C-alpha cells in the first residue's frame, strides 16, 4: 500500500488489462481527490523526484463526482503533457459534488533529474468510482497506459 506524501488517505494499485488502476481511500471527499492526484504522479514519476517549486491553480466542473474525478486528473495530466510539468504536492481549496478548485505544486520536467516510471496516456471512465464509505470515502480510477 502506498501513501504518497502529505496524506491522510491511501491508494493501492491493481492490475487491469492494458491499463493501470488505483483504489483510493480517504477520510474526506477533498482528501480523496488529493490522494488520487498523488497516486497519478507517484505512478508516473515517483513523488520524491519532484520539487514542489511552483503553484499551478486548477479548477474543473462536472455533472457528478465521478466525472469530476476524471476531469481533475485529466487536467493534471494535460498540464503534464502540454507544459511538461510534474507535480508532487496538491492542495484542495474547494471540492463539492460538481466543482473543484485546487493547487498543484511542481516543476518542469528535467531529463537530468527525472526518470519516468509509467507513461500514462489518459484517465478513463471505466469502473470510475467515488463514493462515501464507512468512516470516509472510497474511489477507483483506471489509467490508460
URCORBEL-V900630 format. One record per residue. N is the residue number from 1. RES is the residue in one letter. PHI is phi as a letter, one per 20 degrees, with the letter a starting at -180 (999 if undefined). NEAR is the number of other C-alpha atoms within 8 Angstrom. Layout:
N/RES/PHI/NEAR, N/RES/PHI/NEAR
This chain:
1/X/999/6, 2/X/d/6, 3/X/c/9, 4/X/m/11, 5/X/d/8, 6/X/l/5, 7/X/c/9, 8/X/d/8, 9/X/d/12, 10/X/b/13, 11/X/b/14, 12/X/c/9, 13/X/f/9, 14/X/c/8, 15/X/f/7, 16/X/b/8, 17/X/g/5, 18/X/m/6, 19/X/c/10, 20/X/c/13, 21/X/d/12, 22/X/c/12, 23/X/d/12, 24/X/c/14, 25/X/c/12, 26/X/a/14, 27/X/f/11, 28/X/c/8, 29/X/f/10, 30/X/g/9, 31/X/f/13, 32/X/f/16, 33/X/f/11, 34/X/f/11, 35/X/f/15, 36/X/f/11, 37/X/f/11, 38/X/g/14, 39/X/f/11, 40/X/g/9, 41/X/f/13, 42/X/f/11, 43/X/f/9, 44/X/f/11, 45/X/c/12, 46/X/n/10, 47/X/f/12, 48/X/f/6, 49/X/e/8, 50/X/d/12, 51/X/e/9, 52/X/f/11, 53/X/e/7, 54/X/c/7, 55/X/e/9, 56/X/c/8, 57/X/f/8, 58/X/c/11, 59/X/c/9, 60/X/b/11, 61/X/c/9, 62/X/a/10, 63/X/f/7, 64/X/b/8, 65/X/f/10, 66/X/f/10, 67/X/f/10, 68/X/f/16, 69/X/f/10, 70/X/f/13, 71/X/f/11, 72/X/g/13, 73/X/f/12, 74/X/f/10, 75/X/f/10, 76/X/f/11, 77/X/f/9, 78/X/f/9, 79/X/f/10, 80/X/f/10, 81/X/f/8, 82/X/f/6, 83/X/d/8, 84/X/l/9, 85/X/d/11, 86/X/c/11, 87/X/c/14, 88/X/c/16, 89/X/b/11, 90/X/c/12, 91/X/c/8, 92/X/e/13, 93/X/e/8, 94/X/b/9, 95/X/c/11, 96/X/c/6, 97/X/g/7, 98/X/c/11, 99/X/b/12, 100/X/b/14, 101/X/c/12, 102/X/b/12, 103/X/c/12, 104/X/d/14, 105/X/d/13, 106/X/a/16, 107/X/b/12, 108/X/f/8, 109/X/f/8, 110/X/c/6, 111/X/g/6, 112/X/f/4, 113/X/d/6, 114/X/d/10, 115/X/d/6, 116/X/f/7, 117/X/e/8, 118/X/c/8, 119/X/e/7, 120/X/d/8, 121/X/e/7, 122/X/a/9, 123/X/e/11, 124/X/d/10, 125/X/e/10, 126/X/f/6, 127/X/l/7, 128/X/f/12, 129/X/b/9, 130/X/b/11, 131/X/b/7, 132/X/f/7, 133/X/c/7, 134/X/g/5, 135/X/m/5, 136/X/r/11, 137/X/c/15, 138/X/c/14, 139/X/b/12, 140/X/b/12, 141/X/c/15, 142/X/d/15, 143/X/d/12, 144/X/e/11, 145/X/d/10
